Amino acid sequence: MIASAGMQADRQALHKVLQSRHVTYQFQHRRPMSANAVAQLLSTTLDYKRVFPYYPFNLCCGLDEE
């Protein structure tokens, strides 16, 4: 689960990008993303937009096998 607070337009854009990458991941790997994979995806997505960044504050939480 990812919870975001901040500007609504940035939150919606970020969640739209993350949702499309999540669907692509599920299609390619035939399984849902783990909590670690979602956290890594969020991190790389935010780092990739360094020049024109997304400004919401994000909280990523989930359960893994351990």
mmCIF file of the N, C-alpha and C atoms, coordinates in Angstrom:
data_MODEL
# 
_entry.id   MODEL 
# 
loop_
_atom_site.group_PDB 
_atom_site.id 
_atom_site.type_symbol 
_atom_site.label_atom_id 
_atom_site.label_alt_id 
_atom_site.label_comp_id 
_atom_site.label_asym_id 
_atom_site.label_entity_id 
_atom_site.label_seq_id 
_atom_site.pdbx_PDB_ins_code 
_atom_site.Cartn_x 
_atom_site.Cartn_y 
_atom_site.Cartn_z 
_atom_site.occupancy 
_atom_site.B_iso_or_equiv 
_atom_site.pdbx_formal_charge 
_atom_site.auth_seq_id 
_atom_site.auth_comp_id 
_atom_site.auth_asym_id 
_atom_site.auth_atom_id 
_atom_site.pdbx_PDB_model_num 
ATOM 1   N N  . MET A 1 1  ? 0.842  -1.159  0.000   1.00 0.00 ? 1  MET A N  1 
ATOM 2   C CA . MET A 1 1  ? 0.000  0.000   0.000   1.00 0.00 ? 1  MET A CA 1 
ATOM 3   C C  . MET A 1 1  ? 0.896  1.233   0.000   1.00 0.00 ? 1  MET A C  1 
ATOM 4   N N  . ILE A 1 2  ? 0.536  2.196   -0.788  1.00 0.00 ? 2  ILE A N  1 
ATOM 5   C CA . ILE A 1 2  ? 1.246  3.465   -0.824  1.00 0.00 ? 2  ILE A CA 1 
ATOM 6   C C  . ILE A 1 2  ? 0.254  4.567   -0.479  1.00 0.00 ? 2  ILE A C  1 
ATOM 7   N N  . ALA A 1 3  ? 0.590  5.336   0.532   1.00 0.00 ? 3  ALA A N  1 
ATOM 8   C CA . ALA A 1 3  ? -0.215 6.491   0.919   1.00 0.00 ? 3  ALA A CA 1 
ATOM 9   C C  . ALA A 1 3  ? 0.587  7.741   0.599   1.00 0.00 ? 3  ALA A C  1 
ATOM 10  N N  . SER A 1 4  ? -0.056 8.726   0.017   1.00 0.00 ? 4  SER A N  1 
ATOM 11  C CA . SER A 1 4  ? 0.629  9.953   -0.371  1.00 0.00 ? 4  SER A CA 1 
ATOM 12  C C  . SER A 1 4  ? -0.135 11.163  0.145   1.00 0.00 ? 4  SER A C  1 
ATOM 13  N N  . ALA A 1 5  ? 0.627  12.184  0.506   1.00 0.00 ? 5  ALA A N  1 
ATOM 14  C CA . ALA A 1 5  ? 0.047  13.457  0.919   1.00 0.00 ? 5  ALA A CA 1 
ATOM 15  C C  . ALA A 1 5  ? 0.799  14.556  0.181   1.00 0.00 ? 5  ALA A C  1 
ATOM 16  N N  . GLY A 1 6  ? 0.082  15.569  -0.234  1.00 0.00 ? 6  GLY A N  1 
ATOM 17  C CA . GLY A 1 6  ? 0.705  16.674  -0.948  1.00 0.00 ? 6  GLY A CA 1 
ATOM 18  C C  . GLY A 1 6  ? -0.203 17.153  -2.054  1.00 0.00 ? 6  GLY A C  1 
ATOM 19  N N  . MET A 1 7  ? 0.393  17.735  -3.063  1.00 0.00 ? 7  MET A N  1 
ATOM 20  C CA . MET A 1 7  ? -0.378 18.286  -4.170  1.00 0.00 ? 7  MET A CA 1 
ATOM 21  C C  . MET A 1 7  ? -1.138 17.183  -4.904  1.00 0.00 ? 7  MET A C  1 
ATOM 22  N N  . GLN A 1 8  ? -2.426 17.400  -5.118  1.00 0.00 ? 8  GLN A N  1 
ATOM 23  C CA . GLN A 1 8  ? -3.285 16.369  -5.686  1.00 0.00 ? 8  GLN A CA 1 
ATOM 24  C C  . GLN A 1 8  ? -2.849 15.965  -7.092  1.00 0.00 ? 8  GLN A C  1 
ATOM 25  N N  . ALA A 1 9  ? -2.472 16.908  -7.925  1.00 0.00 ? 9  ALA A N  1 
ATOM 26  C CA . ALA A 1 9  ? -2.072 16.582  -9.298  1.00 0.00 ? 9  ALA A CA 1 
ATOM 27  C C  . ALA A 1 9  ? -0.819 15.704  -9.315  1.00 0.00 ? 9  ALA A C  1 
ATOM 28  N N  . ASP A 1 10 ? 0.152  16.006  -8.450  1.00 0.00 ? 10 ASP A N  1 
ATOM 29  C CA . ASP A 1 10 ? 1.355  15.178  -8.378  1.00 0.00 ? 10 ASP A CA 1 
ATOM 30  C C  . ASP A 1 10 ? 1.051  13.791  -7.841  1.00 0.00 ? 10 ASP A C  1 
ATOM 31  N N  . ARG A 1 11 ? 0.163  13.718  -6.847  1.00 0.00 ? 11 ARG A N  1 
ATOM 32  C CA . ARG A 1 11 ? -0.217 12.407  -6.311  1.00 0.00 ? 11 ARG A CA 1 
ATOM 33  C C  . ARG A 1 11 ? -0.873 11.552  -7.377  1.00 0.00 ? 11 ARG A C  1 
ATOM 34  N N  . GLN A 1 12 ? -1.796 12.146  -8.126  1.00 0.00 ? 12 GLN A N  1 
ATOM 35  C CA . GLN A 1 12 ? -2.492 11.382  -9.160  1.00 0.00 ? 12 GLN A CA 1 
ATOM 36  C C  . GLN A 1 12 ? -1.535 10.941  -10.263 1.00 0.00 ? 12 GLN A C  1 
ATOM 37  N N  . ALA A 1 13 ? -0.632 11.819  -10.671 1.00 0.00 ? 13 ALA A N  1 
ATOM 38  C CA . ALA A 1 13 ? 0.326  11.461  -11.716 1.00 0.00 ? 13 ALA A CA 1 
ATOM 39  C C  . ALA A 1 13 ? 1.256  10.348  -11.247 1.00 0.00 ? 13 ALA A C  1 
ATOM 40  N N  . LEU A 1 14 ? 1.746  10.460  -10.021 1.00 0.00 ? 14 LEU A N  1 
ATOM 41  C CA . LEU A 1 14 ? 2.634  9.432   -9.478  1.00 0.00 ? 14 LEU A CA 1 
ATOM 42  C C  . LEU A 1 14 ? 1.918  8.099   -9.368  1.00 0.00 ? 14 LEU A C  1 
ATOM 43  N N  . HIS A 1 15 ? 0.705  8.089   -8.839  1.00 0.00 ? 15 HIS A N  1 
ATOM 44  C CA . HIS A 1 15 ? -0.040 6.836   -8.686  1.00 0.00 ? 15 HIS A CA 1 
ATOM 45  C C  . HIS A 1 15 ? -0.398 6.228   -10.044 1.00 0.00 ? 15 HIS A C  1 
ATOM 46  N N  . LYS A 1 16 ? -0.637 7.060   -11.039 1.00 0.00 ? 16 LYS A N  1 
ATOM 47  C CA . LYS A 1 16 ? -0.933 6.552   -12.383 1.00 0.00 ? 16 LYS A CA 1 
ATOM 48  C C  . LYS A 1 16 ? 0.287  5.851   -12.974 1.00 0.00 ? 16 LYS A C  1 
ATOM 49  N N  . VAL A 1 17 ? 1.461  6.442   -12.803 1.00 0.00 ? 17 VAL A N  1 
ATOM 50  C CA . VAL A 1 17 ? 2.709  5.831   -13.294 1.00 0.00 ? 17 VAL A CA 1 
ATOM 51  C C  . VAL A 1 17 ? 2.979  4.529   -12.550 1.00 0.00 ? 17 VAL A C  1 
ATOM 52  N N  . LEU A 1 18 ? 2.834  4.545   -11.227 1.00 0.00 ? 18 LEU A N  1 
ATOM 53  C CA . LEU A 1 18 ? 3.090  3.345   -10.439 1.00 0.00 ? 18 LEU A CA 1 
ATOM 54  C C  . LEU A 1 18 ? 2.103  2.232   -10.780 1.00 0.00 ? 18 LEU A C  1 
ATOM 55  N N  . GLN A 1 19 ? 0.848  2.578   -10.996 1.00 0.00 ? 19 GLN A N  1 
ATOM 56  C CA . GLN A 1 19 ? -0.164 1.578   -11.352 1.00 0.00 ? 19 GLN A CA 1 
ATOM 57  C C  . GLN A 1 19 ? 0.155  0.926   -12.693 1.00 0.00 ? 19 GLN A C  1 
ATOM 58  N N  . SER A 1 20 ? 0.554  1.725   -13.673 1.00 0.00 ? 20 SER A N  1 
ATOM 59  C CA . SER A 1 20 ? 0.864  1.148   -14.985 1.00 0.00 ? 20 SER A CA 1 
ATOM 60  C C  . SER A 1 20 ? 2.097  0.254   -14.922 1.00 0.00 ? 20 SER A C  1 
ATOM 61  N N  . ARG A 1 21 ? 3.087  0.631   -14.142 1.00 0.00 ? 21 ARG A N  1 
ATOM 62  C CA . ARG A 1 21 ? 4.279  -0.220  -14.001 1.00 0.00 ? 21 ARG A CA 1 
ATOM 63  C C  . ARG A 1 21 ? 3.964  -1.486  -13.210 1.00 0.00 ? 21 ARG A C  1 
ATOM 64  N N  . HIS A 1 22 ? 3.045  -1.381  -12.266 1.00 0.00 ? 22 HIS A N  1 
ATOM 65  C CA . HIS A 1 22 ? 2.628  -2.560  -11.503 1.00 0.00 ? 22 HIS A CA 1 
ATOM 66  C C  . HIS A 1 22 ? 1.907  -3.561  -12.406 1.00 0.00 ? 22 HIS A C  1 
ATOM 67  N N  . VAL A 1 23 ? 1.032  -3.066  -13.251 1.00 0.00 ? 23 VAL A N  1 
ATOM 68  C CA . VAL A 1 23 ? 0.313  -3.945  -14.187 1.00 0.00 ? 23 VAL A CA 1 
ATOM 69  C C  . VAL A 1 23 ? 1.287  -4.605  -15.156 1.00 0.00 ? 23 VAL A C  1 
ATOM 70  N N  . THR A 1 24 ? 2.257  -3.838  -15.639 1.00 0.00 ? 24 THR A N  1 
ATOM 71  C CA . THR A 1 24 ? 3.275  -4.389  -16.535 1.00 0.00 ? 24 THR A CA 1 
ATOM 72  C C  . THR A 1 24 ? 4.076  -5.480  -15.834 1.00 0.00 ? 24 THR A C  1 
ATOM 73  N N  . TYR A 1 25 ? 4.451  -5.231  -14.580 1.00 0.00 ? 25 TYR A N  1 
ATOM 74  C CA . TYR A 1 25 ? 5.198  -6.223  -13.794 1.00 0.00 ? 25 TYR A CA 1 
ATOM 75  C C  . TYR A 1 25 ? 4.386  -7.507  -13.641 1.00 0.00 ? 25 TYR A C  1 
ATOM 76  N N  . GLN A 1 26 ? 3.104  -7.376  -13.298 1.00 0.00 ? 26 GLN A N  1 
ATOM 77  C CA . GLN A 1 26 ? 2.259  -8.556  -13.129 1.00 0.00 ? 26 GLN A CA 1 
ATOM 78  C C  . GLN A 1 26 ? 2.111  -9.334  -14.429 1.00 0.00 ? 26 GLN A C  1 
ATOM 79  N N  . PHE A 1 27 ? 2.028  -8.624  -15.539 1.00 0.00 ? 27 PHE A N  1 
ATOM 80  C CA . PHE A 1 27 ? 1.895  -9.294  -16.828 1.00 0.00 ? 27 PHE A CA 1 
ATOM 81  C C  . PHE A 1 27 ? 3.165  -10.059 -17.182 1.00 0.00 ? 27 PHE A C  1 
ATOM 82  N N  . GLN A 1 28 ? 4.320  -9.454  -16.928 1.00 0.00 ? 28 GLN A N  1 
ATOM 83  C CA . GLN A 1 28 ? 5.591  -10.082 -17.286 1.00 0.00 ? 28 GLN A CA 1 
ATOM 84  C C  . GLN A 1 28 ? 5.977  -11.228 -16.345 1.00 0.00 ? 28 GLN A C  1 
ATOM 85  N N  . HIS A 1 29 ? 5.711  -11.084 -15.045 1.00 0.00 ? 29 HIS A N  1 
ATOM 86  C CA . HIS A 1 29 ? 6.172  -12.066 -14.061 1.00 0.00 ? 29 HIS A CA 1 
ATOM 87  C C  . HIS A 1 29 ? 5.073  -12.998 -13.563 1.00 0.00 ? 29 HIS A C  1 
ATOM 88  N N  . ARG A 1 30 ? 3.825  -12.715 -13.927 1.00 0.00 ? 30 ARG A N  1 
ATOM 89  C CA . ARG A 1 30 ? 2.679  -13.542 -13.551 1.00 0.00 ? 30 ARG A CA 1 
ATOM 90  C C  . ARG A 1 30 ? 2.526  -13.712 -12.036 1.00 0.00 ? 30 ARG A C  1 
ATOM 91  N N  . ARG A 1 31 ? 2.825  -12.648 -11.295 1.00 0.00 ? 31 ARG A N  1 
ATOM 92  C CA . ARG A 1 31 ? 2.633  -12.633 -9.845  1.00 0.00 ? 31 ARG A CA 1 
ATOM 93  C C  . ARG A 1 31 ? 2.613  -11.179 -9.380  1.00 0.00 ? 31 ARG A C  1 
ATOM 94  N N  . PRO A 1 32 ? 2.008  -10.916 -8.235  1.00 0.00 ? 32 PRO A N  1 
ATOM 95  C CA . PRO A 1 32 ? 2.003  -9.528  -7.732  1.00 0.00 ? 32 PRO A CA 1 
ATOM 96  C C  . PRO A 1 32 ? 3.385  -9.127  -7.221  1.00 0.00 ? 32 PRO A C  1 
ATOM 97  N N  . MET A 1 33 ? 3.620  -7.837  -7.160  1.00 0.00 ? 33 MET A N  1 
ATOM 98  C CA . MET A 1 33 ? 4.903  -7.322  -6.680  1.00 0.00 ? 33 MET A CA 1 
ATOM 99  C C  . MET A 1 33 ? 5.011  -7.519  -5.173  1.00 0.00 ? 33 MET A C  1 
ATOM 100 N N  . SER A 1 34 ? 6.220  -7.785  -4.710  1.00 0.00 ? 34 SER A N  1 
ATOM 101 C CA . SER A 1 34 ? 6.457  -7.866  -3.268  1.00 0.00 ? 34 SER A CA 1 
ATOM 102 C C  . SER A 1 34 ? 6.550  -6.454  -2.693  1.00 0.00 ? 34 SER A C  1 
ATOM 103 N N  . ALA A 1 35 ? 6.522  -6.358  -1.385  1.00 0.00 ? 35 ALA A N  1 
ATOM 104 C CA . ALA A 1 35 ? 6.618  -5.053  -0.721  1.00 0.00 ? 35 ALA A CA 1 
ATOM 105 C C  . ALA A 1 35 ? 7.958  -4.393  -1.024  1.00 0.00 ? 35 ALA A C  1 
ATOM 106 N N  . ASN A 1 36 ? 9.018  -5.180  -1.069  1.00 0.00 ? 36 ASN A N  1 
ATOM 107 C CA . ASN A 1 36 ? 10.347 -4.633  -1.397  1.00 0.00 ? 36 ASN A CA 1 
ATOM 108 C C  . ASN A 1 36 ? 10.396 -4.115  -2.827  1.00 0.00 ? 36 ASN A C  1 
ATOM 109 N N  . ALA A 1 37 ? 9.761  -4.816  -3.745  1.00 0.00 ? 37 ALA A N  1 
ATOM 110 C CA . ALA A 1 37 ? 9.751  -4.390  -5.142  1.00 0.00 ? 37 ALA A CA 1 
ATOM 111 C C  . ALA A 1 37 ? 8.965  -3.092  -5.321  1.00 0.00 ? 37 ALA A C  1 
ATOM 112 N N  . VAL A 1 38 ? 7.865  -2.955  -4.592  1.00 0.00 ? 38 VAL A N  1 
ATOM 113 C CA . VAL A 1 38 ? 7.071  -1.728  -4.664  1.00 0.00 ? 38 VAL A CA 1 
ATOM 114 C C  . VAL A 1 38 ? 7.867  -0.557  -4.099  1.00 0.00 ? 38 VAL A C  1 
ATOM 115 N N  . ALA A 1 39 ? 8.562  -0.771  -2.987  1.00 0.00 ? 39 ALA A N  1 
ATOM 116 C CA . ALA A 1 39 ? 9.389  0.285   -2.395  1.00 0.00 ? 39 ALA A CA 1 
ATOM 117 C C  . ALA A 1 39 ? 10.509 0.691   -3.350  1.00 0.00 ? 39 ALA A C  1 
ATOM 118 N N  . GLN A 1 40 ? 11.124 -0.279  -4.008  1.00 0.00 ? 40 GLN A N  1 
ATOM 119 C CA . GLN A 1 40 ? 12.179 0.021   -4.973  1.00 0.00 ? 40 GLN A CA 1 
ATOM 120 C C  . GLN A 1 40 ? 11.623 0.761   -6.180  1.00 0.00 ? 40 GLN A C  1 
ATOM 121 N N  . LEU A 1 41 ? 10.457 0.368   -6.654  1.00 0.00 ? 41 LEU A N  1 
ATOM 122 C CA . LEU A 1 41 ? 9.817  1.050   -7.776  1.00 0.00 ? 41 LEU A CA 1 
ATOM 123 C C  . LEU A 1 41 ? 9.504  2.502   -7.425  1.00 0.00 ? 41 LEU A C  1 
ATOM 124 N N  . LEU A 1 42 ? 8.978  2.731   -6.237  1.00 0.00 ? 42 LEU A N  1 
ATOM 125 C CA . LEU A 1 42 ? 8.689  4.087   -5.785  1.00 0.00 ? 42 LEU A CA 1 
ATOM 126 C C  . LEU A 1 42 ? 9.965  4.917   -5.711  1.00 0.00 ? 42 LEU A C  1 
ATOM 127 N N  . SER A 1 43 ? 11.011 4.333   -5.167  1.00 0.00 ? 43 SER A N  1 
ATOM 128 C CA . SER A 1 43 ? 12.282 5.037   -5.042  1.00 0.00 ? 43 SER A CA 1 
ATOM 129 C C  . SER A 1 43 ? 12.868 5.412   -6.396  1.00 0.00 ? 43 SER A C  1 
ATOM 130 N N  . THR A 1 44 ? 12.893 4.479   -7.333  1.00 0.00 ? 44 THR A N  1 
ATOM 131 C CA . THR A 1 44 ? 13.469 4.768   -8.643  1.00 0.00 ? 44 THR A CA 1 
ATOM 132 C C  . THR A 1 44 ? 12.600 5.743   -9.437  1.00 0.00 ? 44 THR A C  1 
ATOM 133 N N  . THR A 1 45 ? 11.283 5.668   -9.256  1.00 0.00 ? 45 THR A N  1 
ATOM 134 C CA . THR A 1 45 ? 10.394 6.600   -9.951  1.00 0.00 ? 45 THR A CA 1 
ATOM 135 C C  . THR A 1 45 ? 10.616 8.018   -9.446  1.00 0.00 ? 45 THR A C  1 
ATOM 136 N N  . LEU A 1 46 ? 10.734 8.186   -8.136  1.00 0.00 ? 46 LEU A N  1 
ATOM 137 C CA . LEU A 1 46 ? 10.971 9.510   -7.579  1.00 0.00 ? 46 LEU A CA 1 
ATOM 138 C C  . LEU A 1 46 ? 12.351 10.026  -7.944  1.00 0.00 ? 46 LEU A C  1 
ATOM 139 N N  . ASP A 1 47 ? 13.355 9.158   -7.981  1.00 0.00 ? 47 ASP A N  1 
ATOM 140 C CA . ASP A 1 47 ? 14.716 9.572   -8.323  1.00 0.00 ? 47 ASP A CA 1 
ATOM 141 C C  . ASP A 1 47 ? 14.839 9.915   -9.808  1.00 0.00 ? 47 ASP A C  1 
ATOM 142 N N  . TYR A 1 48 ? 14.074 9.230   -10.651 1.00 0.00 ? 48 TYR A N  1 
ATOM 143 C CA . TYR A 1 48 ? 14.114 9.466   -12.095 1.00 0.00 ? 48 TYR A CA 1 
ATOM 144 C C  . TYR A 1 48 ? 13.605 10.854  -12.448 1.00 0.00 ? 48 TYR A C  1 
ATOM 145 N N  . LYS A 1 49 ? 12.679 11.371  -11.664 1.00 0.00 ? 49 LYS A N  1 
ATOM 146 C CA . LYS A 1 49 ? 12.077 12.686  -11.931 1.00 0.00 ? 49 LYS A CA 1 
ATOM 147 C C  . LYS A 1 49 ? 12.798 13.794  -11.162 1.00 0.00 ? 49 LYS A C  1 
ATOM 148 N N  . ARG A 1 50 ? 14.107 13.722  -11.044 1.00 0.00 ? 50 ARG A N  1 
ATOM 149 C CA . ARG A 1 50 ? 14.864 14.675  -10.241 1.00 0.00 ? 50 ARG A CA 1 
ATOM 150 C C  . ARG A 1 50 ? 14.812 16.095  -10.803 1.00 0.00 ? 50 ARG A C  1 
ATOM 151 N N  . VAL A 1 51 ? 14.794 16.271  -12.117 1.00 0.00 ? 51 VAL A N  1 
ATOM 152 C CA . VAL A 1 51 ? 14.782 17.591  -12.726 1.00 0.00 ? 51 VAL A CA 1 
ATOM 153 C C  . VAL A 1 51 ? 13.437 18.284  -12.501 1.00 0.00 ? 51 VAL A C  1 
ATOM 154 N N  . PHE A 1 52 ? 12.343 17.561  -12.709 1.00 0.00 ? 52 PHE A N  1 
ATOM 155 C CA . PHE A 1 52 ? 10.995 18.092  -12.463 1.00 0.00 ? 52 PHE A CA 1 
ATOM 156 C C  . PHE A 1 52 ? 10.296 17.099  -11.547 1.00 0.00 ? 52 PHE A C  1 
ATOM 157 N N  . PRO A 1 53 ? 10.572 17.177  -10.245 1.00 0.00 ? 53 PRO A N  1 
ATOM 158 C CA . PRO A 1 53 ? 10.164 16.098  -9.329  1.00 0.00 ? 53 PRO A CA 1 
ATOM 159 C C  . PRO A 1 53 ? 8.680  16.103  -8.984  1.00 0.00 ? 53 PRO A C  1 
ATOM 160 N N  . TYR A 1 54 ? 8.250  14.936  -8.489  1.00 0.00 ? 54 TYR A N  1 
ATOM 161 C CA . TYR A 1 54 ? 6.942  14.832  -7.852  1.00 0.00 ? 54 TYR A CA 1 
ATOM 162 C C  . TYR A 1 54 ? 7.123  15.332  -6.417  1.00 0.00 ? 54 TYR A C  1 
ATOM 163 N N  . TYR A 1 55 ? 6.162  16.086  -5.915  1.00 0.00 ? 55 TYR A N  1 
ATOM 164 C CA . TYR A 1 55 ? 6.298  16.669  -4.588  1.00 0.00 ? 55 TYR A CA 1 
ATOM 165 C C  . TYR A 1 55 ? 5.479  16.026  -3.473  1.00 0.00 ? 55 TYR A C  1 
ATOM 166 N N  . PRO A 1 56 ? 4.740  14.967  -3.684  1.00 0.00 ? 56 PRO A N  1 
ATOM 167 C CA . PRO A 1 56 ? 4.002  14.408  -2.550  1.00 0.00 ? 56 PRO A CA 1 
ATOM 168 C C  . PRO A 1 56 ? 4.932  13.670  -1.581  1.00 0.00 ? 56 PRO A C  1 
ATOM 169 N N  . PHE A 1 57 ? 4.488  13.577  -0.354  1.00 0.00 ? 57 PHE A N  1 
ATOM 170 C CA . PHE A 1 57 ? 5.188  12.789  0.650   1.00 0.00 ? 57 PHE A CA 1 
ATOM 171 C C  . PHE A 1 57 ? 4.550  11.415  0.658   1.00 0.00 ? 57 PHE A C  1 
ATOM 172 N N  . ASN A 1 58 ? 5.374  10.366  0.592   1.00 0.00 ? 58 ASN A N  1 
ATOM 173 C CA . ASN A 1 58 ? 4.861  9.010   0.402   1.00 0.00 ? 58 ASN A CA 1 
ATOM 174 C C  . ASN A 1 58 ? 5.199  8.115   1.584   1.00 0.00 ? 58 ASN A C  1 
ATOM 175 N N  . LEU A 1 59 ? 4.301  7.202   1.836   1.00 0.00 ? 59 LEU A N  1 
ATOM 176 C CA . LEU A 1 59 ? 4.495  6.171   2.839   1.00 0.00 ? 59 LEU A CA 1 
ATOM 177 C C  . LEU A 1 59 ? 4.177  4.841   2.169   1.00 0.00 ? 59 LEU A C  1 
ATOM 178 N N  . CYS A 1 60 ? 5.165  3.972   2.098   1.00 0.00 ? 60 CYS A N  1 
ATOM 179 C CA . CYS A 1 60 ? 4.995  2.672   1.469   1.00 0.00 ? 60 CYS A CA 1 
ATOM 180 C C  . CYS A 1 60 ? 5.063  1.605   2.570   1.00 0.00 ? 60 CYS A C  1 
ATOM 181 N N  . CYS A 1 61 ? 4.023  0.788   2.676   1.00 0.00 ? 61 CYS A N  1 
ATOM 182 C CA . CYS A 1 61 ? 4.025  -0.252  3.693   1.00 0.00 ? 61 CYS A CA 1 
ATOM 183 C C  . CYS A 1 61 ? 3.414  -1.528  3.117   1.00 0.00 ? 61 CYS A C  1 
ATOM 184 N N  . GLY A 1 62 ? 3.805  -2.642  3.679   1.00 0.00 ? 62 GLY A N  1 
ATOM 185 C CA . GLY A 1 62 ? 3.288  -3.911  3.213   1.00 0.00 ? 62 GLY A CA 1 
ATOM 186 C C  . GLY A 1 62 ? 3.891  -5.062  3.990   1.00 0.00 ? 62 GLY A C  1 
ATOM 187 N N  . LEU A 1 63 ? 3.426  -6.249  3.727   1.00 0.00 ? 63 LEU A N  1 
ATOM 188 C CA . LEU A 1 63 ? 3.919  -7.461  4.378   1.00 0.00 ? 63 LEU A CA 1 
ATOM 189 C C  . LEU A 1 63 ? 4.716  -8.277  3.372   1.00 0.00 ? 63 LEU A C  1 
ATOM 190 N N  . ASP A 1 64 ? 5.790  -8.856  3.840   1.00 0.00 ? 64 ASP A N  1 
ATOM 191 C CA . ASP A 1 64 ? 6.564  -9.738  2.972   1.00 0.00 ? 64 ASP A CA 1 
ATOM 192 C C  . ASP A 1 64 ? 6.592  -11.138 3.605   1.00 0.00 ? 64 ASP A C  1 
ATOM 193 N N  . GLU A 1 65 ? 7.389  -12.013 3.044   1.00 0.00 ? 65 GLU A N  1 
ATOM 194 C CA . GLU A 1 65 ? 7.426  -13.397 3.491   1.00 0.00 ? 65 GLU A CA 1 
ATOM 195 C C  . GLU A 1 65 ? 8.007  -13.547 4.892   1.00 0.00 ? 65 GLU A C  1 
ATOM 196 N N  . GLU A 1 66 ? 8.850  -12.618 5.279   1.00 0.00 ? 66 GLU A N  1 
ATOM 197 C CA . GLU A 1 66 ? 9.511  -12.719 6.590   1.00 0.00 ? 66 GLU A CA 1 
ATOM 198 C C  . GLU A 1 66 ? 8.655  -12.085 7.643   1.00 0.00 ? 66 GLU A C  1 
# 
